[in-house]
Amino acid sequence: MANLLIRKKRLTKSLLFLSLMFISNAHAQVVRYSEVVEKEEQEQIRVVGTLKAYQTANIAISESGLVSQVLVNDGDYVKKGDQLLKIDDRRLKAQVDQLRAEHAAAKQNLKAAEAEFERAQSDYEAYLTSQKNNAVSKQQLERSRAEANSAKANMFAVKQNVDAVKASLTFAEVKLSDTQLFAPFSGQVVTRHAELGQWLSAGDTAFKITSFDKLEAWLDIPERLSHLKHSEALSIPLQSASALATSNKVKVINQIDPRARTFKVIAEITHPGFMPGMSVSAWLATNAKSSTLMVPKDALIQRGGSYFVYKVNTDGDKQSAQSVPVKVKFHRSGWVAIDSAVLVNGDKVVTEGNERLMPGPVVAVPDTQVSSQSVSENVN
């Protein structure tokens, strides 16, 4: 029911608009207008920057070898941990199997050496007890002690061999695991360098991946806006092409570029209309508040690098459109702050029908979709 009432209202407005066109004289153009609003506003300036992926990496292979499998291609989306590529691992598997066998044998040798040491140490302790009772000679005791020491040294040597083989096995297993390449984070494969059958050396780049869920806008900010550093809850509106978004995760880099006299602000953003590499604009508030004229963004016309609006002048029962140049100060919520030597608070400016409008007679009707109330709500 509510949607039906809205459609009826829009139809009524459209019929009124067409009726005025019909009854107007042949030279008058029918337009809609809104009023200029003057408010105390914190001035904003436009800054520019570049969108970058939150994460970008050239994914390199850690182990040299022949590429046996390529599992992703340019443009593919991958999740963290997804396998991307595999190197021929037959030689490394054989080496791992050999070292595992050597490690098992070394552990068995260690058990035998430990048993031999325990036997020799037990014999020595028995001879030591007997020697106190003069049951064995001093030479027998010394020979037993030497055998125990020799068995102990042999046990330590065998244990070191076990540790060495284990270290070699661990290293070989790491090299074997490095024959597989996995995505370090979720993202999109933007470039594939590896081909099936290609030889890759350790450190060669196989893929370039960028994250797609989050972007960063790197903005160059004039040093006079250094007060942003102290903003506790900084929120920045961003625009790139036709996409608009607001970032509430902002970091200020506390370093001035001595040449450009600017510093960096990094604004994190998630928006499907944004892509890495795009230019981005932002409107940032200055410290000072001043009285500012605001017009709806639909009133603004740009031609040849200049901006102007059409002002509606009334003389008795006649209306005419006058082209008025303006200077854009900043944008805010569908409205534009301007400087003008002609316009004042309450002036009427054309918001519909101004694209091909020429100065001269018009029939102007209020634009009920834009009001002074709405600007009060949007720019506060």
Buried (B, 14 or more C-beta within 10 A) or exposed (E): EEEEEEEEEEEEBEEEBEEBBEEBEEEBBBBBBBBBBBBEBBBBBEBEBBBBBBBBBEBBBBBBBBBBBBEBEEEBEBEEEBEBBBBBBEEBEEBBEEBBEBBEEBBEBBEEBBEBBBEBBEBBEEBEEBBEEEEBEEEBBEBBBEBBBEBBEBBEEBBEBBEEBBEBBEEBBEBBEBBBBEBBBBBBBBBBBBEEEEEBEEEBBBBBBBBBEEBBBBBBBBEEBEEBEEEEEBEBBBBBEEBEBEBEBBEBEEEBEEEEEBBBBBBBBEBEEBBBEBEBBBBBBBEEEEEBBBBBBBBBBEEEEEBBBBBBBEEEEEBBBBBBEBEBBBBBEEBBBBEBEEBEEEBBBBBBBBEEBEEEBBBBBEBEBBBBEBBEEEBE
